[in-house]
Amino acid sequence: SQKIEQNSEALNIQEGKTATLTCNYTNYSPAYLQWYRQDPGRGPVFLLLIRENEKEKRKERLKVTFDTTLKQSLFHITASQPADSATYLCALLNQAGTALIFGKGTTLSVSS
Amino acid sequence: NAGVMQNPRHLVRRRGQEARLRCSPMKGHSHVYWYRQLPEEGLKFMVYLQKENIIDESGMPKERFSAEFPKEGPSILRIQQVVRGDSAAYFCASSPGTENTGELFFGEGSRLTVL
């Protein structure tokens, strides 16, 4: 069955450093991968989508890579700020092509 | 353009009662998805609907749970005879497209507490 794993449940870093979050998947080959941000008590908010033929995608301080050989995506936040503290979720389209399947998320805490 | 609207935001039910959660998708969106999030767990897909049709309900428990998205009005997730294990945040998301290749727009969730 399809599995998505986000390796770290929690990540604590200092302000100004780069945060790197990992998403691994097994048993399928998604056409694209998405990253979302979720704040406590709120719904997830879309951040970035990367397709299987794209190695890297950037948006302001965010960078996502997608390695279909390793079956892994890395999500980077450069020059991190306390306001970046949140839970970050990776998501893949299921094999049926009908819905996004989410990882459990990594909770990032950026301290000043 | 209003976002995805869910109500109620908080709902308290006693065991055995019914819970009805409503979701109005973003304007122009015809695809609705329901997810459940338990404490310390990820978002679990429940059901995908288009207007008047259930497309994929593979994540929905076979008993007590049902969903609809009528031609007019919001999508409804209905839980009959609730049990304590149904306590969770239920999120609705919508998307516009004819293809499932884009982002989902989520509501703020409905938090169900079963006493």
Interface residues (C-beta under 8 A of the other chain):
Chain A: A31 Y32 Q34 G41 R42 G43 P44 V45 F46 L49 L89 L93 N94 A96 G97 T98 A99 L100 I101 F102 G103 K104 G105
Chain B: V4 Y33 Y35 E41 G42 L43 K44 F45 Y48 I55 D56 S58 G59 F91 A93 N100 T101 G102 E103 L104 F105 F106 G107 E108 G109
